Amino acid sequence: MRYLILFLMAAVLFAKNMVIGSGGVGGNYYKVAQDIVDFCREDIKKKYGYDLVNKSTKGSVENLNGLLKKKLSLGFVQEDVYFYFKRRDQLNTIENKTKMLFHLYPEYIHILIPKGWKPKSSGFMSLFENLFNTHKDISIYSLKNQTVYAKGGALVSAEALSYFLGLNLKILDASKHKVDGPFIFVTGSGDERIQKMLSGGKWMLLSFNGNELANKVSFYKPAEVTYIVDGKAVSAKTAAVMSNVYARKYRSKKRKEAVEAVKECVKSKIDELIDDGESDKWTIIQQTNGWGDE
């Protein structure tokens, strides 16, 4: 009986919360979610009785699963991850249980290779013929049938890239294998990890034709990233994918209204979030949603 009472108490407590699945503590997702909690908690609590909670997670995949399993009310998920699982979802579970609430900001596909690395097949030589030709884009299809490395959420992004473009990549977890080939990151421009790798002199950033991705799948957009290497700005063409706030589709009218109220709160307080939020992403979030300076 004691355990039953504790379980029921926990269930009631959860029912009074609106949990946001964000990301690792201190990361961009986590900071944005914490700003939403700090700036909107009082409004949501006062009007609907729900307490906004920022839950640290491992990112997009965990957040999407959390929405589907009713553990989260809101979750931050990259579009490539969302549509990768949606395309493989024969029962339409994802579409029936979730919806996009508003945009966050773009993440950029970074492909780094170790200097001096050679592909295992001659089919990849077209890439190397173009590495030193800054006036010609490298085709993303030069990666076809290659072994690539990624870790964390980028593993699923690499799977999505391979799936939607038919690249037939062999994807290995960089945390479990020695990295001796193309290393894929999906992150913001100016990522400190990538900057450190480039500054170390052992890695180079591939510049590839982002239009090839955009022409194939609508959620990829042509983009460009810039890093400082040996005191000089080095830019690379790439593709970006948007990260979004997704919400559970509730049957309860009150829950539905509370979810929409979170979006309206963020929109109405966007100037305050830009000025005083912990995250530096709010100006981009304002622009990507077209909210303007109202």
C-alpha positions as CSV (number, residue, x, y, z in Angstrom):
1,M,0.0,0.0,0.0
2,R,2.9,2.4,0.9
3,Y,4.4,2.0,-2.6
4,L,1.1,2.4,-4.3
5,I,0.6,5.7,-2.4
6,L,4.0,6.9,-3.5
7,F,3.3,6.0,-7.1
8,L,0.0,7.9,-7.1
9,M,1.7,10.9,-5.5
10,A,4.4,10.8,-8.2
11,A,1.7,10.5,-10.9
12,V,-0.2,13.5,-9.6
13,L,3.0,15.5,-9.4
14,F,3.9,14.7,-13.0
15,A,0.4,15.6,-14.1
16,K,0.9,19.1,-12.7
17,N,4.2,19.6,-14.6
18,M,4.9,20.5,-18.2
19,V,8.3,18.9,-18.8
20,I,10.7,20.3,-21.5
21,G,13.2,17.8,-22.8
22,S,16.3,19.8,-23.7
23,G,19.9,18.6,-23.8
24,G,23.0,18.4,-21.7
25,V,23.4,20.8,-18.8
26,G,25.1,23.9,-20.0
27,G,24.5,23.2,-23.7
28,N,22.5,25.4,-26.1
29,Y,19.3,23.4,-25.8
30,Y,19.5,23.4,-22.0
31,K,20.1,27.1,-21.8
32,V,17.2,27.9,-24.2
33,A,14.8,25.6,-22.2
34,Q,15.9,27.2,-18.9
35,D,15.2,30.6,-20.3
36,I,11.7,29.5,-21.3
37,V,11.2,28.2,-17.8
38,D,12.5,31.3,-16.1
39,F,10.5,33.7,-18.3
40,C,7.2,31.8,-18.7
41,R,6.8,29.6,-15.6
42,E,4.8,32.2,-13.7
43,D,2.4,32.8,-16.5
44,I,1.7,29.1,-17.2
45,K,1.4,28.3,-13.5
46,K,-1.0,31.2,-12.8
47,K,-3.3,30.5,-15.8
48,Y,-3.2,26.7,-16.1
49,G,-1.7,25.3,-12.9
50,Y,1.2,23.5,-14.6
51,D,4.8,24.0,-13.5
52,L,7.3,24.3,-16.4
53,V,10.3,22.0,-15.8
54,N,13.6,21.8,-17.8
55,K,14.8,18.2,-18.0
56,S,18.4,17.5,-19.0
57,T,18.6,14.8,-21.7
58,K,20.9,13.4,-24.3
59,G,19.2,15.4,-27.1
60,S,16.9,14.9,-30.0
61,V,16.4,11.1,-30.0
62,E,15.7,11.0,-26.2
63,N,13.4,14.0,-26.5
64,L,11.4,12.5,-29.3
65,N,11.1,9.2,-27.5
66,G,10.0,11.1,-24.4
67,L,7.2,12.8,-26.3
68,L,6.0,9.5,-27.7
69,K,6.1,7.8,-24.3
70,K,4.3,10.6,-22.5
71,K,7.3,11.5,-20.4
72,L,7.6,15.0,-21.9
73,S,5.3,17.8,-22.9
74,L,7.8,19.6,-25.1
75,G,11.0,18.4,-26.6
76,F,13.8,19.9,-28.7
77,V,14.4,17.8,-31.8
78,Q,16.4,18.3,-35.0
79,E,14.3,18.0,-38.2
80,D,16.6,15.4,-39.7
81,V,16.1,13.2,-36.7
82,Y,12.3,13.8,-36.6
83,F,11.7,13.0,-40.3
84,Y,14.1,10.1,-40.3
85,F,12.0,8.4,-37.6
86,K,8.8,9.6,-39.2
87,R,9.7,8.1,-42.6
88,R,10.3,4.7,-41.0
89,D,7.2,4.9,-38.8
90,Q,4.6,2.6,-40.5
91,L,1.9,3.3,-37.9
92,N,2.2,7.1,-38.2
93,T,2.8,7.1,-34.4
94,I,5.0,10.2,-34.5
95,E,2.7,12.3,-36.7
96,N,-0.3,11.3,-34.6
97,K,1.3,12.0,-31.2
98,T,3.5,15.1,-31.9
99,K,3.4,18.5,-33.6
100,M,5.9,21.2,-34.3
101,L,5.4,24.2,-32.0
102,F,8.1,26.7,-33.2
103,H,11.6,26.8,-34.6
104,L,14.8,27.1,-32.7
105,Y,17.9,27.6,-34.8
106,P,19.9,25.9,-37.6
107,E,22.5,23.3,-36.9
108,Y,25.3,22.7,-39.4
109,I,26.7,19.5,-40.9
110,H,30.5,19.5,-40.4
111,I,32.5,16.8,-42.1
112,L,36.2,16.6,-41.0
113,I,38.8,14.2,-42.3
114,P,42.3,13.5,-40.9
115,K,45.0,15.1,-43.1
116,G,46.8,12.5,-45.2
117,W,43.8,10.0,-44.9
118,K,43.2,7.9,-48.0
119,P,39.9,6.3,-48.9
120,K,39.6,2.5,-49.1
121,S,38.2,2.6,-52.6
122,S,39.1,4.6,-55.7
123,G,35.5,5.8,-56.0
124,F,36.3,8.5,-53.5
125,M,39.2,10.0,-55.4
126,S,37.0,12.7,-57.0
127,L,36.7,14.3,-53.5
128,F,40.5,14.5,-53.2
129,E,40.9,15.9,-56.7
130,N,38.8,18.8,-55.5
131,L,40.1,19.3,-52.0
132,F,42.6,21.9,-53.1
133,N,40.4,23.5,-55.8
134,T,38.6,26.2,-53.8
135,H,36.5,27.2,-56.9
136,K,34.7,23.9,-57.2
137,D,32.3,22.3,-54.8
138,I,32.8,18.7,-53.6
139,S,29.8,16.5,-54.2
140,I,28.2,14.9,-51.1
141,Y,27.9,11.8,-53.1
142,S,31.6,11.4,-53.0
143,L,30.9,9.9,-49.5
144,K,28.9,7.0,-51.0
145,N,29.8,3.6,-49.6
146,Q,32.4,5.1,-47.2
147,T,33.0,4.4,-43.5
148,V,32.3,7.5,-41.4
149,Y,32.4,8.3,-37.7
150,A,30.0,10.2,-35.4
151,K,28.9,10.1,-31.8
152,G,26.0,11.1,-29.7
153,G,23.1,12.7,-31.6
154,A,25.2,13.0,-34.7
155,L,25.0,9.2,-35.1
156,V,21.4,9.5,-36.0
157,S,22.0,12.5,-38.2
158,A,24.6,10.5,-40.1
159,E,22.1,7.7,-40.5
160,A,19.5,10.2,-41.8
161,L,22.0,11.6,-44.2
162,S,22.8,8.2,-45.5
163,Y,19.1,7.2,-45.7
164,F,17.7,10.2,-47.4
165,L,20.5,10.6,-50.0
166,G,21.1,6.9,-50.5
167,L,24.8,7.1,-49.5
168,N,25.0,3.6,-48.0
169,L,27.4,4.9,-45.3
170,K,28.9,2.5,-42.7
171,I,28.6,4.6,-39.6
172,L,30.7,3.8,-36.5
173,D,30.4,5.3,-33.0
174,A,33.5,7.5,-32.5
175,S,33.3,6.9,-28.8
176,K,33.9,3.2,-29.3
177,H,36.2,3.1,-32.3
178,K,39.5,4.7,-33.3
179,V,38.6,7.5,-35.7
180,D,40.6,7.2,-39.0
181,G,38.2,8.6,-41.5
182,P,35.5,11.2,-42.1
183,F,34.1,12.5,-38.8
184,I,30.6,14.0,-38.9
185,F,29.3,16.6,-36.4
186,V,26.0,18.3,-36.5
187,T,26.3,21.5,-34.4
188,G,26.3,25.2,-34.4
189,S,28.9,27.2,-36.4
190,G,32.0,28.0,-34.4
191,D,31.8,24.8,-32.3
192,E,34.7,24.7,-29.8
193,R,35.4,21.0,-30.5
194,I,35.8,21.6,-34.2
195,Q,37.8,24.7,-33.7
196,K,40.2,22.8,-31.5
197,M,40.5,20.0,-34.1
198,L,41.2,22.4,-36.9
199,S,43.7,24.4,-34.8
200,G,45.6,21.2,-34.0
201,G,46.6,20.9,-37.6
202,K,45.7,17.3,-38.0
203,W,42.2,17.7,-39.4
204,M,40.6,19.6,-42.3
205,L,37.0,20.7,-42.9
206,L,35.4,19.5,-46.1
207,S,33.5,22.1,-48.2
208,F,30.7,20.4,-50.1
209,N,27.7,21.3,-52.2
210,G,24.8,21.9,-49.8
211,N,22.4,22.4,-52.7
212,E,22.6,18.7,-53.5
213,L,21.0,17.9,-50.1
214,A,18.5,20.7,-50.3
215,N,17.4,19.5,-53.8
216,K,16.8,16.0,-52.4
217,V,15.2,16.7,-49.0
218,S,13.4,20.0,-48.1
219,F,14.7,20.2,-44.5
220,Y,18.3,20.5,-45.6
221,K,19.3,24.1,-46.5
222,P,22.6,25.3,-48.2
223,A,24.8,27.0,-45.6
224,E,28.4,28.1,-44.8
225,V,30.5,27.9,-41.7
226,T,33.7,29.8,-40.8
227,Y,36.6,29.0,-38.5
228,I,39.9,30.6,-37.7
229,V,42.9,28.5,-38.7
230,D,46.5,29.8,-38.3
231,G,45.0,33.3,-37.9
232,K,43.0,33.2,-41.1
233,A,39.3,32.8,-41.6
234,V,38.5,29.5,-43.3
235,S,35.0,29.0,-44.7
236,A,33.4,25.8,-45.9
237,K,30.1,25.3,-47.8
238,T,27.8,22.8,-46.1
239,A,24.1,22.2,-45.3
240,A,22.1,23.2,-42.2
241,V,19.1,21.5,-40.5
242,M,16.7,23.3,-38.3
243,S,16.2,22.3,-34.6
244,N,12.6,22.8,-33.4
245,V,10.4,22.6,-30.4
246,Y,7.9,19.8,-30.7
247,A,5.0,19.2,-28.5
248,R,2.8,16.2,-27.6
249,K,-0.7,16.2,-29.1
250,Y,-3.0,16.3,-26.1
251,R,-6.7,15.5,-26.1
252,S,-7.4,17.7,-23.0
253,K,-8.4,21.2,-24.1
254,K,-6.6,22.7,-21.1
255,R,-3.4,20.9,-22.0
256,K,-3.7,22.0,-25.6
257,E,-4.1,25.6,-24.5
258,A,-1.2,25.4,-22.1
259,V,1.1,24.1,-24.9
260,E,0.1,26.9,-27.2
261,A,0.5,29.4,-24.3
262,V,4.2,28.4,-24.0
263,K,4.7,29.4,-27.6
264,E,2.8,32.7,-27.2
265,C,4.7,33.5,-24.0
266,V,8.1,33.1,-25.8
267,K,6.8,35.2,-28.7
268,S,5.5,38.0,-26.5
269,K,8.7,38.0,-24.4
270,I,11.2,37.6,-27.2
271,D,12.8,41.1,-26.7
272,E,13.3,40.3,-23.0
273,L,14.7,36.9,-23.8
274,I,17.2,38.5,-26.3
275,D,18.2,41.1,-23.7
276,D,18.3,39.1,-20.5
277,G,18.2,35.4,-21.4
278,E,21.1,33.2,-20.6
279,S,21.1,31.7,-24.2
280,D,22.6,33.8,-27.0
281,K,20.3,32.1,-29.5
282,W,17.2,34.2,-29.0
283,T,17.9,36.7,-31.9
284,I,18.2,33.7,-34.3
285,I,15.1,32.2,-32.8
286,Q,13.2,35.4,-33.4
287,Q,14.4,35.6,-37.0
288,T,13.8,31.9,-37.9
289,N,10.2,32.3,-36.7
290,G,9.6,35.6,-38.5
291,W,8.4,37.2,-35.3
292,G,10.0,40.5,-36.1
293,D,10.3,43.5,-33.7
294,E,6.7,43.8,-32.7
